[in-house]
């Protein structure tokens, strides 16, 4: 099974398990939405990389009703869920199926977002993607990545993993759901936060920062400067 098949198979129950598998769900996503600084009535062009079921982008759409979304993901079944989510809000996003490292993103955007997706990429592709994101952002545009990061040391990573396991067990995860989640985690290629912040700065982003962190869950990103 490859990563596309793994997430297609998880599509049906994916959203139902989010609050269990992301123990800090509320603060994590709340920060990822609130950090976006634009006027709430702005007509933003937004790209969601690894959009999945549209959970994160749907939250952003509800706050920015005039935003226009493009949702990109490998898993068709996930995007079907996302389309249904948006249609319930009377919105019709543009859907793209593919690998965002390979897809030619020839358009430009005011905001690029991603949630719990980029950590599946090897480091070389993360660096390439961050540069690609910078290149398609309009001047003054923003990138927000709500993702999982690796502990800086082996001891910290062990702490992160154990804390997550203790938390999901306390929240009542079933043995079957835990096993499925751990199977998907085999596709993780996580990278320490400080390393990724340095890659964003090297790509040209300014005001790079981490706005939220809870063990491995972090919300971070930066801005393309208005002036070159």
C-alpha positions as a Markdown table, in Angstrom:
| # | Residue | x | y | z |
|---|---|---|---|---|
| 1 | Unk | 0.0 | 0.0 | 0.0 |
| 2 | Unk | 1.3 | 3.5 | -0.9 |
| 3 | Unk | 0.5 | 6.8 | 0.8 |
| 4 | Unk | -2.3 | 7.6 | -1.7 |
| 5 | Unk | -4.0 | 4.3 | -1.0 |
| 6 | Unk | -3.6 | 4.7 | 2.7 |
| 7 | Unk | -5.4 | 8.0 | 2.8 |
| 8 | Unk | -8.0 | 7.0 | 0.4 |
| 9 | Unk | -8.8 | 4.0 | 2.7 |
| 10 | Unk | -9.0 | 6.4 | 5.7 |
| 11 | Unk | -11.3 | 8.9 | 4.0 |
| 12 | Unk | -14.6 | 7.6 | 5.4 |
| 13 | Unk | -13.7 | 8.0 | 9.1 |
| 14 | Unk | -10.9 | 10.5 | 8.8 |
| 15 | Unk | -12.7 | 13.6 | 10.3 |
| 16 | Unk | -14.4 | 11.6 | 13.0 |
| 17 | Unk | -11.1 | 10.7 | 14.6 |
| 18 | Unk | -9.4 | 14.1 | 14.3 |
| 19 | Unk | -10.2 | 15.3 | 17.8 |
| 20 | Unk | -8.8 | 12.0 | 19.2 |
| 21 | Unk | -5.7 | 11.7 | 17.0 |
| 22 | Unk | -4.9 | 15.4 | 17.4 |
| 23 | Unk | -5.1 | 15.9 | 21.2 |
| 24 | Unk | -4.5 | 19.6 | 20.9 |
| 25 | Unk | -7.1 | 19.9 | 18.0 |
| 26 | Unk | -8.9 | 23.1 | 19.1 |
| 27 | Unk | -5.8 | 25.3 | 19.8 |
| 28 | Unk | -3.9 | 23.8 | 16.8 |
| 29 | Unk | -6.5 | 24.7 | 14.2 |
| 30 | Unk | -7.7 | 27.9 | 16.0 |
| 31 | Unk | -4.2 | 29.3 | 15.7 |
| 32 | Unk | -3.8 | 28.1 | 12.1 |
| 33 | Unk | -6.9 | 30.2 | 11.2 |
| 34 | Unk | -6.5 | 33.2 | 13.5 |
| 35 | Unk | -2.9 | 33.9 | 12.3 |
| 36 | Unk | -4.2 | 34.8 | 8.9 |
| 37 | Unk | -4.1 | 38.6 | 9.0 |
| 38 | Unk | -6.3 | 39.7 | 6.1 |
| 39 | Unk | -9.6 | 41.5 | 6.2 |
| 40 | Unk | -12.3 | 39.0 | 6.7 |
| 41 | Unk | -14.1 | 40.2 | 3.6 |
| 42 | Unk | -11.1 | 40.0 | 1.4 |
| 43 | Unk | -11.3 | 38.1 | -1.9 |
| 44 | Unk | -8.3 | 35.9 | -1.2 |
| 45 | Unk | -7.0 | 33.3 | -3.6 |
| 46 | Unk | -6.1 | 30.4 | -1.5 |
| 47 | Unk | -4.3 | 27.1 | -2.2 |
| 48 | Unk | -4.5 | 24.2 | 0.2 |
| 49 | Unk | -1.7 | 21.7 | -0.3 |
| 50 | Unk | -2.7 | 18.2 | 0.8 |
| 51 | Unk | -6.2 | 19.4 | 1.4 |
| 52 | Unk | -7.6 | 16.0 | 2.4 |
| 53 | Unk | -11.2 | 16.3 | 3.5 |
| 54 | Unk | -11.0 | 20.1 | 3.5 |
| 55 | Unk | -11.0 | 20.3 | 7.3 |
| 56 | Unk | -8.5 | 23.2 | 7.6 |
| 57 | Unk | -9.5 | 25.0 | 4.4 |
| 58 | Unk | -13.2 | 24.7 | 5.4 |
| 59 | Unk | -12.4 | 26.5 | 8.6 |
| 60 | Unk | -10.6 | 29.2 | 6.7 |
| 61 | Unk | -13.5 | 29.5 | 4.2 |
| 62 | Unk | -16.0 | 30.0 | 7.0 |
| 63 | Unk | -14.0 | 32.9 | 8.3 |
| 64 | Unk | -13.2 | 34.3 | 4.8 |
| 65 | Unk | -16.5 | 33.9 | 3.0 |
| 66 | Unk | -15.2 | 35.7 | -0.2 |
| 67 | Unk | -12.1 | 33.6 | -0.5 |
| 68 | Unk | -11.6 | 31.4 | -3.6 |
| 69 | Unk | -10.1 | 28.0 | -2.9 |
| 70 | Unk | -8.0 | 25.5 | -4.9 |
| 71 | Unk | -7.7 | 22.2 | -3.1 |
| 72 | Unk | -4.9 | 19.8 | -4.1 |
| 73 | Unk | -4.4 | 16.3 | -2.8 |
| 74 | Unk | -3.3 | 12.8 | -3.9 |
| 75 | Unk | -6.4 | 11.1 | -2.6 |
| 76 | Unk | -9.5 | 11.4 | -4.7 |
| 77 | Unk | -11.7 | 10.0 | -1.9 |
| 78 | Unk | -10.5 | 12.7 | 0.4 |
| 79 | Unk | -11.2 | 15.5 | -2.1 |
| 80 | Unk | -14.7 | 14.1 | -2.6 |
| 81 | Unk | -15.3 | 14.7 | 1.1 |
| 82 | Unk | -13.8 | 18.2 | 0.8 |
| 83 | Unk | -16.1 | 19.1 | -2.1 |
| 84 | Unk | -19.1 | 18.0 | -0.1 |
| 85 | Unk | -17.9 | 20.1 | 2.9 |
| 86 | Unk | -17.6 | 23.2 | 0.8 |
| 87 | Unk | -20.9 | 22.6 | -1.1 |
| 88 | Unk | -22.7 | 22.6 | 2.3 |
| 89 | Unk | -21.4 | 26.2 | 2.6 |
| 90 | Unk | -22.5 | 27.1 | -0.9 |
| 91 | Unk | -19.0 | 27.1 | -2.1 |
| 92 | Unk | -17.4 | 25.4 | -5.1 |
| 93 | Unk | -13.6 | 25.1 | -4.8 |
| 94 | Unk | -11.3 | 24.1 | -7.7 |
| 95 | Unk | -10.1 | 20.5 | -7.1 |
| 96 | Unk | -6.7 | 19.2 | -8.2 |
| 97 | Unk | -5.6 | 15.6 | -7.9 |
| 98 | Unk | -1.9 | 15.0 | -7.8 |
| 99 | Unk | 1.4 | 15.2 | -6.0 |
| 100 | Unk | 2.1 | 18.9 | -5.1 |
| 101 | Unk | 5.8 | 18.4 | -5.5 |
| 102 | Unk | 5.2 | 17.4 | -9.1 |
| 103 | Unk | 2.1 | 19.4 | -10.1 |
| 104 | Unk | 2.9 | 22.6 | -12.1 |
| 105 | Unk | 1.4 | 25.3 | -9.9 |
| 106 | Unk | 1.4 | 28.0 | -12.5 |
| 107 | Unk | -1.2 | 30.3 | -10.8 |
| 108 | Unk | -0.5 | 32.8 | -8.1 |
| 109 | Unk | -2.1 | 33.0 | -4.6 |
| 110 | Unk | -2.6 | 35.4 | -1.7 |
| 111 | Unk | -2.5 | 32.5 | 0.8 |
| 112 | Unk | -1.0 | 29.0 | 0.7 |
| 113 | Unk | -2.0 | 26.7 | 3.6 |
| 114 | Unk | -1.3 | 23.1 | 4.5 |
| 115 | Unk | -2.3 | 20.9 | 7.4 |
| 116 | Unk | -0.7 | 17.6 | 8.5 |
| 117 | Unk | 0.6 | 16.8 | 5.0 |
| 118 | Unk | 4.1 | 18.2 | 4.3 |
| 119 | Unk | 5.6 | 16.0 | 7.0 |
| 120 | Unk | 5.2 | 13.1 | 4.6 |
| 121 | Unk | 7.8 | 14.5 | 2.3 |
| 122 | Unk | 11.5 | 13.7 | 2.5 |
| 123 | Unk | 13.7 | 16.7 | 3.4 |
| 124 | Unk | 14.9 | 17.4 | -0.1 |
| 125 | Unk | 11.3 | 17.7 | -1.3 |
| 126 | Unk | 10.3 | 19.9 | 1.7 |
| 127 | Unk | 13.0 | 22.4 | 0.7 |
| 128 | Unk | 11.9 | 22.3 | -2.9 |
| 129 | Unk | 8.3 | 22.8 | -2.0 |
| 130 | Unk | 9.0 | 25.7 | 0.3 |
| 131 | Unk | 10.7 | 27.5 | -2.6 |
| 132 | Unk | 7.8 | 26.6 | -4.9 |
| 133 | Unk | 5.3 | 28.0 | -2.4 |
| 134 | Unk | 7.3 | 31.2 | -2.2 |
| 135 | Unk | 7.4 | 31.5 | -6.0 |
| 136 | Unk | 3.6 | 31.3 | -6.4 |
| 137 | Unk | 2.7 | 33.7 | -3.6 |
| 138 | Unk | 1.7 | 37.2 | -4.5 |
| 139 | Unk | 3.8 | 39.9 | -2.8 |
| 140 | Unk | 2.6 | 40.2 | 0.7 |
| 141 | Unk | 1.2 | 36.7 | 0.6 |
| 142 | Unk | 1.4 | 34.3 | 3.5 |
| 143 | Unk | 2.2 | 30.6 | 3.9 |
| 144 | Unk | 0.7 | 28.8 | 7.0 |
| 145 | Unk | 1.8 | 25.2 | 7.7 |
| 146 | Unk | 0.0 | 23.4 | 10.5 |
| 147 | Unk | 2.0 | 20.2 | 10.7 |
| 148 | Unk | 3.9 | 17.7 | 12.8 |
| 149 | Unk | 7.6 | 18.2 | 13.5 |
| 150 | Unk | 10.4 | 16.0 | 14.7 |
| 151 | Unk | 11.9 | 16.4 | 18.2 |
| 152 | Unk | 15.4 | 18.1 | 18.0 |
| 153 | Unk | 17.0 | 15.2 | 19.8 |
| 154 | Unk | 16.2 | 11.5 | 20.1 |
| 155 | Unk | 15.1 | 12.0 | 23.7 |
| 156 | Unk | 12.7 | 14.7 | 22.7 |
| 157 | Unk | 11.2 | 12.7 | 19.9 |
| 158 | Unk | 10.6 | 9.8 | 22.3 |
| 159 | Unk | 8.9 | 12.2 | 24.6 |
| 160 | Unk | 6.7 | 13.5 | 21.8 |
| 161 | Unk | 5.7 | 10.0 | 20.7 |
| 162 | Unk | 4.9 | 8.8 | 24.2 |
| 163 | Unk | 2.9 | 12.0 | 25.0 |
| 164 | Unk | 0.8 | 11.5 | 21.8 |
| 165 | Unk | 0.2 | 7.8 | 22.6 |
| 166 | Unk | -0.8 | 8.6 | 26.2 |
| 167 | Unk | -3.1 | 11.3 | 25.0 |
| 168 | Unk | -5.0 | 9.4 | 22.4 |
| 169 | Unk | -5.4 | 6.4 | 24.8 |
| 170 | Unk | -6.8 | 8.8 | 27.4 |
| 171 | Unk | -9.2 | 10.1 | 24.8 |
| 172 | Unk | -10.5 | 6.6 | 24.1 |
| 173 | Unk | -9.0 | 5.7 | 20.8 |
| 174 | Unk | -10.0 | 2.1 | 19.8 |
| 175 | Unk | -7.3 | -0.5 | 19.2 |
| 176 | Unk | -8.3 | -0.7 | 15.5 |
| 177 | Unk | -8.1 | 3.1 | 15.0 |
| 178 | Unk | -4.8 | 3.3 | 16.8 |
| 179 | Unk | -3.4 | 0.6 | 14.6 |
| 180 | Unk | -4.6 | 2.3 | 11.4 |
| 181 | Unk | -3.1 | 5.6 | 12.6 |
| 182 | Unk | 0.2 | 4.1 | 13.4 |
| 183 | Unk | 0.2 | 2.4 | 10.0 |
| 184 | Unk | -0.2 | 5.8 | 8.3 |
| 185 | Unk | 2.5 | 7.2 | 10.5 |
| 186 | Unk | 4.9 | 4.8 | 8.7 |
| 187 | Unk | 4.8 | 7.3 | 5.9 |
| 188 | Unk | 6.0 | 10.2 | 8.1 |
| 189 | Unk | 9.3 | 11.9 | 7.3 |
| 190 | Unk | 9.2 | 14.5 | 10.0 |
| 191 | Unk | 11.9 | 17.2 | 10.3 |
| 192 | Unk | 12.8 | 19.4 | 13.4 |
| 193 | Unk | 11.0 | 22.8 | 13.5 |
| 194 | Unk | 14.1 | 24.9 | 13.6 |
| 195 | Unk | 15.5 | 23.3 | 10.4 |
| 196 | Unk | 12.2 | 24.0 | 8.5 |
| 197 | Unk | 12.2 | 27.6 | 9.7 |
| 198 | Unk | 15.7 | 28.0 | 8.3 |
| 199 | Unk | 14.5 | 26.5 | 5.0 |
| 200 | Unk | 11.7 | 29.0 | 4.8 |
| 201 | Unk | 14.1 | 31.9 | 5.4 |
| 202 | Unk | 16.5 | 30.5 | 2.7 |
| 203 | Unk | 13.6 | 30.4 | 0.3 |
| 204 | Unk | 13.0 | 34.2 | 0.8 |
| 205 | Unk | 10.2 | 34.2 | 3.4 |
| 206 | Unk | 10.2 | 37.1 | 5.9 |
| 207 | Unk | 8.8 | 37.2 | 9.4 |
| 208 | Unk | 9.2 | 33.5 | 9.6 |
| 209 | Unk | 7.8 | 32.2 | 12.9 |
| 210 | Unk | 6.2 | 29.4 | 14.9 |
| 211 | Unk | 2.9 | 30.7 | 16.2 |
| 212 | Unk | 1.9 | 27.5 | 18.1 |
| 213 | Unk | 3.6 | 24.4 | 19.3 |
| 214 | Unk | 2.4 | 21.4 | 21.4 |
| 215 | Unk | 5.0 | 18.7 | 21.4 |
| 216 | Unk | 5.1 | 17.5 | 17.7 |
| 217 | Unk | 2.2 | 19.7 | 16.5 |
| 218 | Unk | 3.2 | 23.1 | 15.3 |
| 219 | Unk | 1.8 | 26.0 | 13.3 |
| 220 | Unk | 4.5 | 27.9 | 11.4 |
| 221 | Unk | 5.2 | 29.8 | 8.2 |
| 222 | Unk | 6.1 | 33.2 | 6.8 |
| 223 | Unk | 5.4 | 36.0 | 4.3 |
| 224 | Unk | 6.6 | 36.9 | 0.9 |
| 225 | Unk | 7.8 | 40.5 | 1.2 |
| 226 | Unk | 5.8 | 43.2 | -0.6 |
| 227 | Unk | 9.1 | 44.7 | -2.0 |
| 228 | Unk | 11.8 | 42.4 | -3.5 |
